[in-house]
């Protein structure tokens, strides 16, 4: 519904008319003209108890927006609080990996059993995975024969699917520009302008900036609190996953990976969420075509603690993964890229990851993720 021109009544300022509607820094605002005195208010929040609509259809429209926003906030506050409490369970232990070490000349000469090879086992509670997998809302912006998307605004069809039956709460949220477009509050040209000037979501720039963010959680007051990334480390792997709106969770696939060059843990006191990123000119990042990506099922590599065959992700935006899992992913990508112009890039990333983390590639076994558990 077009909000411009609607007549409203403010508790203290009296009657006015909405003369403009804009989105700034991902927040929605209306400008109301009170006999030449223009005031800006956050929309639709102001309609909770300060302003009321005069037109009955508009009144029902904003009441529905307010109710949906409150419902989403309340639900997220409960679910994400549970996720915070469970987050430590996601810092899973590593599978046994043989890590190369220098062997003394005497041991070699005497043919003694080499005991200096370090083995990080699953019973070593101090060792946790420093690789990180992100759950990304599906985005087909910039889709081509070489990548799934994640480089622009989604198509009209995907915007509608993400809002109607997708998993991304941000797409459905009333402050999202794509939701405003879906509700016919702005046109496509305005949506494109917002994307160019302010951005819409981090997914739409993910394969441009190669930066993945931790997101935010809601506290008991339904206020957004940036999440921190405490387990990821430099020279480990960031794994980007998604699932199309019409797909089940067990079909979640990996569409890109990159070597982490920088980790920012986050600073909630200054409203800054954590992130991991690839250096601007890094050679160690790989994106997959749609056909390739859909063969790289995330749950072939990862399993939850407890019921290992369970493919439930939940509401958290990231999971920590072990070096064993990371190498298995890179190994399969390298195999997939053989015979393509990206064969060397994929092979270089695999070898460099093993080298920098001192991993013996021959010690890496088959995948034991949730889907493999249920076979």
GUMI-961716 format. One record per residue (C-alpha): x, y, z. Coordinates in steps of 0.1 Angstrom, whole numbers, plus 2048, in hexadecimal, padded with zeros to 3 digits. Layout:
residues N
X | Y | Z
...
***
This chain:
residues 375
800 | 800 | 800
80C | 823 | 7F8
810 | 836 | 819
816 | 858 | 809
7F8 | 86E | 80B
7E8 | 85C | 828
7D9 | 872 | 843
7E4 | 86B | 867
7DE | 879 | 88A
7FA | 87F | 8A3
7F3 | 87F | 8C8
801 | 8A2 | 8CD
808 | 8B0 | 8AA
7E5 | 8AA | 89D
7DB | 8A1 | 87A
7F6 | 89D | 85F
7FC | 88D | 83D
818 | 875 | 834
82C | 887 | 819
84A | 870 | 815
856 | 84C | 81D
87A | 842 | 81D
892 | 827 | 827
8B3 | 832 | 838
8CD | 81A | 846
8B4 | 7FD | 842
89A | 80F | 857
878 | 81B | 84A
86C | 83F | 851
84E | 855 | 848
84E | 87B | 846
82D | 88A | 852
823 | 8AE | 84A
811 | 8BF | 866
805 | 8E0 | 855
828 | 8E8 | 848
83B | 8D8 | 865
84B | 8B8 | 859
854 | 89C | 872
866 | 87B | 86C
85B | 85B | 87D
865 | 836 | 87B
84C | 821 | 868
838 | 80E | 872
843 | 811 | 896
833 | 834 | 89B
811 | 825 | 895
813 | 810 | 8B5
806 | 82C | 8CC
811 | 84F | 8BF
801 | 853 | 89D
7E0 | 843 | 890
7D4 | 841 | 86D
7B4 | 852 | 862
7AC | 83B | 845
79E | 819 | 850
7B1 | 805 | 835
7D2 | 816 | 83D
7CB | 811 | 862
7C7 | 7EC | 85D
7E6 | 7EB | 847
7FD | 7FB | 861
7EE | 7E7 | 87D
7F7 | 7C7 | 86A
81A | 7D4 | 864
81F | 7DC | 889
811 | 7BB | 894
827 | 7A7 | 87C
846 | 7BA | 888
83E | 7B4 | 8AC
837 | 78F | 8A6
858 | 78B | 893
86B | 79D | 8AF
85B | 788 | 8CA
862 | 767 | 8B8
886 | 770 | 8B0
88C | 77B | 8D4
882 | 759 | 8E1
893 | 744 | 8C6
8B4 | 757 | 8C4
8B8 | 757 | 8EA
8B6 | 731 | 8E8
8D0 | 732 | 8CD
8E8 | 747 | 8E2
8E5 | 72D | 8FE
8ED | 711 | 8E6
909 | 723 | 8D3
925 | 712 | 8E7
918 | 6F1 | 8DC
91F | 6FB | 8B8
945 | 6FF | 8C0
949 | 6DB | 8B6
969 | 6C6 | 8BB
980 | 6BE | 89F
982 | 69B | 88F
9A5 | 68B | 892
9BC | 69C | 879
9E0 | 694 | 873
9F4 | 6B5 | 874
A16 | 6B4 | 864
A34 | 6BB | 87A
A59 | 6B8 | 875
A67 | 696 | 87E
A89 | 694 | 88E
AA5 | 685 | 879
AAE | 66C | 893
A8B | 65E | 893
A8C | 65B | 86D
AAE | 64B | 86E
AA6 | 631 | 889
A85 | 629 | 879
A73 | 630 | 899
A4D | 635 | 89B
A47 | 65A | 895
A34 | 668 | 8B3
A39 | 68D | 8AC
A1C | 690 | 895
A01 | 6A3 | 8A7
9DE | 696 | 8A7
9C1 | 6AC | 8B2
9A6 | 694 | 8BD
981 | 699 | 8C4
988 | 693 | 8E9
99F | 6B1 | 8EB
986 | 6CA | 8F9
99C | 6E8 | 8F5
99C | 6E5 | 8CF
97E | 6F3 | 8BC
977 | 6F9 | 897
983 | 71C | 88B
972 | 71A | 869
950 | 729 | 866
931 | 722 | 851
917 | 73D | 84B
8F2 | 738 | 845
8E9 | 751 | 829
8C7 | 75B | 81C
8C4 | 751 | 7F8
8CC | 76D | 7E0
8CD | 76A | 7BA
8D9 | 78D | 7B4
8F5 | 78C | 79B
8EF | 767 | 793
904 | 75A | 776
912 | 73B | 767
92E | 73D | 781
91C | 746 | 7A1
8FB | 741 | 7B3
8F6 | 766 | 7B8
8FE | 77B | 7D8
90A | 799 | 7C3
8EB | 7AF | 7C0
8C6 | 7B3 | 7C7
8B1 | 794 | 7C4
89A | 78F | 7A7
875 | 797 | 7AD
86D | 772 | 7AF
887 | 76B | 7CA
87D | 78A | 7DE
859 | 77D | 7DF
864 | 759 | 7E7
87B | 765 | 803
85F | 779 | 813
843 | 75F | 80D
855 | 73F | 817
87A | 746 | 81C
88E | 742 | 83C
89C | 766 | 83D
88B | 77B | 858
89C | 79A | 84B
88B | 796 | 829
869 | 795 | 83A
871 | 7B1 | 852
85E | 7D1 | 84E
87D | 7E7 | 84D
88C | 7D3 | 830
88C | 7E5 | 80F
883 | 7C5 | 7FC
865 | 7C2 | 813
85B | 7E6 | 80A
85E | 7DD | 7E5
84A | 7BD | 7EA
82E | 7D2 | 7FB
82E | 7EB | 7DE
83B | 807 | 7F4
858 | 80D | 7DD
85F | 804 | 7B9
87D | 7F0 | 7AA
890 | 810 | 7A1
88D | 81C | 7C5
899 | 7FA | 7D1
8B7 | 7FC | 7BB
8BF | 81F | 7C7
8BE | 813 | 7EC
8D5 | 7F6 | 7E3
8EE | 80E | 7D2
8ED | 828 | 7EE
8E9 | 814 | 80E
8E9 | 7EF | 806
8CC | 7D7 | 80F
8DB | 7B8 | 81E
8FE | 7A9 | 821
8F4 | 78C | 80B
8EF | 7A3 | 7ED
914 | 7AD | 7EF
922 | 78D | 7FD
936 | 783 | 7DE
940 | 7A6 | 7D7
94F | 7AE | 7FA
956 | 78B | 805
94C | 794 | 828
935 | 77F | 83E
924 | 78D | 85C
918 | 77E | 87D
8F6 | 78F | 87D
8E3 | 799 | 89C
8CE | 78A | 8B7
8B1 | 799 | 8CA
8B2 | 79E | 8F0
895 | 79B | 908
88A | 7BE | 8FE
889 | 7B4 | 8D9
8A7 | 7CC | 8D3
8C1 | 7C1 | 8BA
8E3 | 7B6 | 8C8
900 | 7B0 | 8B0
90E | 78D | 8B2
933 | 786 | 8B7
949 | 76D | 8A5
961 | 75E | 8BF
96C | 73D | 8AF
976 | 745 | 88B
99B | 74B | 884
9B0 | 759 | 868
9BE | 741 | 84F
99F | 72B | 854
981 | 726 | 83D
961 | 73A | 83A
946 | 724 | 82A
927 | 735 | 81B
907 | 721 | 819
8E4 | 727 | 80E
8C3 | 715 | 806
8AA | 720 | 7EC
888 | 72B | 7FA
877 | 70B | 7ED
891 | 6F3 | 7FA
892 | 6DF | 81A
8AF | 6E5 | 832
8C0 | 6C5 | 82A
8C6 | 6D3 | 807
8DB | 6F0 | 814
8F9 | 6F5 | 7FE
91B | 706 | 7FE
91E | 721 | 7E3
93F | 731 | 7EC
95D | 72E | 803
97A | 745 | 80C
999 | 746 | 822
994 | 75D | 83F
9AC | 77A | 83F
99C | 78F | 85A
985 | 788 | 878
973 | 7A3 | 88B
964 | 793 | 8AA
94A | 7AF | 8AD
942 | 7CA | 8C6
91E | 7CA | 8D3
924 | 7E9 | 8E8
92A | 7FC | 8C8
90F | 7EA | 8B5
928 | 7D8 | 89F
923 | 7B3 | 895
93F | 79B | 88F
94B | 792 | 86C
965 | 77F | 858
973 | 78B | 837
98A | 783 | 81B
9A5 | 79B | 811
99C | 7B1 | 7F2
9B4 | 7A0 | 7DB
9B5 | 77D | 7EB
9BB | 760 | 7D4
9AB | 748 | 7ED
986 | 74A | 7E6
970 | 734 | 7D0
94C | 739 | 7C5
937 | 71D | 7B6
91E | 71C | 799
8FA | 712 | 7A2
900 | 6EF | 795
920 | 6EB | 7A8
912 | 6FA | 7C8
8F4 | 6E3 | 7CA
90C | 6C5 | 7CA
91E | 6D3 | 7E9
904 | 6CB | 803
90E | 6DB | 824
8FF | 6BF | 839
916 | 6A6 | 829
933 | 6B6 | 83D
922 | 6C4 | 85C
90F | 6B3 | 878
8FF | 6C1 | 897
909 | 6B5 | 8BA
8F0 | 69C | 8C8
8DB | 68F | 8AC
8F6 | 68F | 891
8DD | 685 | 875
8C8 | 6A4 | 87D
8CB | 6C0 | 862
8BB | 6DB | 876
8CF | 6FC | 876
8B9 | 713 | 88B
8BA | 739 | 88C
8DF | 73F | 891
8F2 | 74D | 873
912 | 739 | 876
921 | 718 | 881
945 | 710 | 889
955 | 6F4 | 875
973 | 6DE | 87B
992 | 6DD | 865
988 | 6BA | 85A
967 | 6C7 | 84D
978 | 6E5 | 83C
991 | 6CF | 82A
975 | 6B8 | 81F
963 | 6D5 | 810
982 | 6E3 | 7FE
98B | 6C0 | 7F2
969 | 6BB | 7E2
96A | 6DE | 7D2
98C | 6D7 | 7C4
980 | 6B6 | 7B5
961 | 6C8 | 7A6
976 | 6E4 | 797
98D | 6CC | 784
98D | 6D2 | 75F
980 | 6F6 | 764
992 | 717 | 763
98F | 718 | 789
9A1 | 6F7 | 78E
9C2 | 707 | 799
9B1 | 720 | 7B0
99E | 705 | 7C2
9BC | 6EE | 7C5
9D2 | 70B | 7D1
9B8 | 713 | 7ED
9B7 | 6EF | 7F8
9DD | 6EC | 7FA
9E2 | 70E | 80A
9C8 | 707 | 825
9D9 | 6E6 | 82D
9FB | 6F6 | 82D
9F3 | 714 | 842
9E0 | 6FE | 85C
9FA | 6E2 | 85B
9E2 | 6C7 | 850
9EB | 6A7 | 83F
9D1 | 6A4 | 823
9D5 | 67E | 821
9C8 | 67B | 844
9A6 | 68A | 83C
98B | 670 | 83A
968 | 66F | 82A
94C | 687 | 834
937 | 67E | 853
91D | 69A | 853
8F9 | 696 | 85B
8EE | 689 | 839
90A | 66F | 83A
8FF | 664 | 85D
8DC | 65D | 850
8E7 | 648 | 832
***
